[in-house]
């Protein structure tokens, strides 16, 4: 399925859109990490939860549960929130 990568993570993929496989978001992130080492750590913390500054969208719908099922043909979009002061 198509995965859209945010600008701050392009150094891992070299492309805005990449392909990955998995039955859940967690499996998809694992496949992304096999294809683009280090990417999963930027999205998921050491406890296996989504990092606070990351947002995941499946077919335009915001999801937070990494157990969310995904299917071939879905579009997954990783979005990194910006902060500052």
Secondary structure, DSSP 8 states (H G I E B T S, - for coil): -EEE--GGGHHHHSSSEEE---SBHHHHHHHHHHHSTTHHHHHB-TTSSB-TTEEEEETTEEE--TT-B--TT-EEEEEE-----
